[in-house]
Amino acid sequence: MTETFGPEYVRPVQKDCPRCVCCTAALCDRGRSSIRQCSGLTPEEHRHTVDGCPCSAESTRNTAAWRIAQVRATRLARELPLTDDVEAMLRAMAAGAVVEDPAGLFPQLKVRGLGQLVHGKPAITPLGHTYLAARDEKRAFTGALVVDVDMTARTARVEVPAWRVGETVTVLLDQVLSDTGFPPDLVAGRWFEVEANVDVAAADRLVLTYFRAGVSVAAAAVETDPEPTAGAGADAGPDGGL
């Protein structure tokens, strides 16, 4: 006897993402919250179709990939800066100069995401500007309050009173956990000490690094260390352990 099970099951078509032409809306929602981006959340046989999706890209502000890239570039500048000649090339590009590369230095910038080729000529990337800012701006240790965490998006909202009282910035939750060793359920409502460029005006220019515990609430609200030691409290290396 032949058993008939009816029509073959077909998974319903998912809604396309309104912001790109390569992904579904559900994939981009997850990709924005993951440092793996959309391509890292896609089976290998289909990965080429979503590779470079702008919705989750490192170059797109406020994605998880963008957030960790800001931290990596900042820690690179603080812990493992470029040699003088390579940094001089980066600064020349930042100033808009047409740069030649007879010494073959540009690959050192490209591999770190600080430089790119535009019309065949070396050019600085947004991440290159982040690196230079971390080299030039004043960064100091100050108190930071983790207001709350979003376990689904793997983010934390952090208030830095020395930057702006009552306003929060978003950081990757895994950055806080990696730096401090705290479990996620003990982070919200706790004060930490962080290194920050508190003189910047825009929230997306504020980069927090080196979270560490042990700061008092009073000190967190009012005190900063004007000359922090680069790399202090950062045992995980330039990637922040992520």
SVG drawing of the C-alpha trace seen along z (x, -y; Angstrom):
<svg xmlns="http://www.w3.org/2000/svg" viewBox="-2 -68 63 70">
<polyline fill="none" stroke="black" stroke-width="0.4" points="0.0,0.0 1.3,-3.5 0.9,-6.1 0.2,-9.6 1.4,-12.4 0.1,-15.2 2.1,-18.1 5.8,-18.4 6.5,-20.9 8.1,-24.2 9.4,-26.7 7.5,-30.0 9.4,-32.8 10.9,-35.2 10.4,-38.9 13.2,-40.7 15.3,-43.3 14.2,-46.8 17.7,-48.2 19.7,-45.8 19.2,-43.5 21.0,-40.4 19.4,-39.3 16.1,-38.7 15.0,-41.1 15.4,-38.5 19.0,-37.8 19.9,-41.5 18.4,-41.9 20.6,-39.2 23.6,-40.3 23.6,-43.8 23.9,-42.4 26.7,-40.0 30.4,-40.6 30.1,-37.7 27.9,-39.9 25.3,-38.4 27.8,-36.3 28.9,-34.6 25.3,-33.6 24.7,-32.1 25.4,-28.5 28.6,-28.3 26.9,-27.3 24.9,-30.6 27.5,-32.9 28.7,-34.5 25.3,-36.0 25.3,-38.0 29.0,-38.7 29.6,-42.4 26.0,-43.1 25.9,-46.8 23.3,-46.2 25.9,-44.4 29.1,-45.8 32.1,-47.1 31.7,-50.3 28.1,-50.8 27.7,-52.8 26.2,-51.1 26.5,-47.6 28.2,-45.1 31.0,-44.8 31.4,-48.6 31.5,-48.8 34.2,-46.1 36.2,-47.7 36.3,-51.0 37.6,-49.3 40.2,-47.3 41.5,-50.4 41.7,-52.3 43.5,-49.6 45.9,-49.1 46.8,-52.8 47.3,-52.6 49.1,-49.3 50.7,-48.4 51.0,-51.6 52.3,-51.7 55.9,-52.5 56.6,-56.2 56.9,-55.8 53.7,-53.9 51.8,-56.3 53.2,-59.2 51.7,-57.7 48.4,-57.4 48.4,-61.0 49.3,-62.1 46.3,-60.3 44.1,-61.8 45.2,-65.2 44.1,-64.5 47.6,-64.1 48.1,-61.8 50.4,-59.2 53.0,-57.2 54.4,-54.0 57.9,-53.2 58.8,-51.5 55.8,-49.2 54.3,-50.3 50.6,-50.5 49.9,-46.8 50.5,-47.3 47.6,-49.7 45.3,-47.7 45.7,-44.5 44.6,-46.4 41.6,-48.0 43.2,-51.5 43.8,-52.0 42.1,-51.1 42.6,-51.5 40.4,-54.1 40.8,-54.3 44.1,-52.5 45.5,-55.0 46.1,-54.5 43.4,-56.2 42.4,-56.2 39.4,-54.4 37.0,-55.6 38.8,-53.1 42.0,-54.8 40.6,-58.1 39.5,-56.3 43.1,-55.1 44.5,-58.6 42.0,-60.0 43.1,-57.5 46.7,-58.6 45.9,-62.3 43.0,-62.7 43.2,-62.8 42.1,-59.5 41.6,-59.2 40.3,-56.7 37.0,-57.6 33.9,-56.0 31.1,-54.4 27.8,-53.0 26.3,-50.1 22.6,-51.1 21.2,-48.0 22.0,-45.1 20.2,-43.6 20.9,-39.9 19.3,-39.4 21.4,-42.1 24.4,-41.4 24.8,-45.1 25.0,-47.3 23.9,-50.9 26.6,-52.8 26.5,-56.3 29.9,-58.1 29.2,-61.2 32.6,-62.8 31.4,-62.8 27.7,-63.6 25.4,-63.1 22.1,-61.3 23.0,-60.2 24.1,-56.7 26.2,-55.1 25.9,-51.5 28.8,-49.1 29.1,-45.4 28.2,-43.4 30.9,-40.8 33.5,-43.6 32.5,-44.4 32.4,-40.7 35.8,-39.9 37.5,-42.9 36.1,-42.3 35.5,-38.6 32.0,-39.3 29.0,-37.2 26.3,-39.0 23.8,-38.9 26.1,-41.0 26.9,-43.8 23.8,-45.9 23.7,-48.6 27.4,-48.4 30.1,-51.0 33.3,-50.3 36.4,-52.3 37.0,-52.7 39.4,-54.6 37.5,-57.1 37.9,-60.1 35.5,-62.2 36.2,-65.5 34.3,-64.3 30.9,-65.8 29.1,-63.0 28.1,-59.7 29.3,-57.6 32.8,-59.1 33.0,-58.1 35.1,-54.9 35.3,-53.0 38.1,-50.6 39.6,-48.7 36.6,-48.1 37.7,-47.2 36.0,-46.8 36.7,-48.3 35.9,-52.0 33.8,-53.7 30.6,-55.4 31.9,-58.8 35.1,-58.5 33.3,-57.2 31.2,-60.3 33.9,-63.0 37.4,-61.7 39.6,-60.9 43.2,-59.9 44.8,-62.5 47.6,-60.2 46.5,-56.6 48.9,-53.9 48.2,-52.5 47.0,-48.9 46.2,-49.1 43.6,-46.5 43.8,-45.0 45.3,-41.5 43.3,-40.2 45.3,-41.9 44.2,-44.4 41.0,-42.5 39.7,-43.0 39.3,-39.2 36.5,-39.2"/>
</svg>
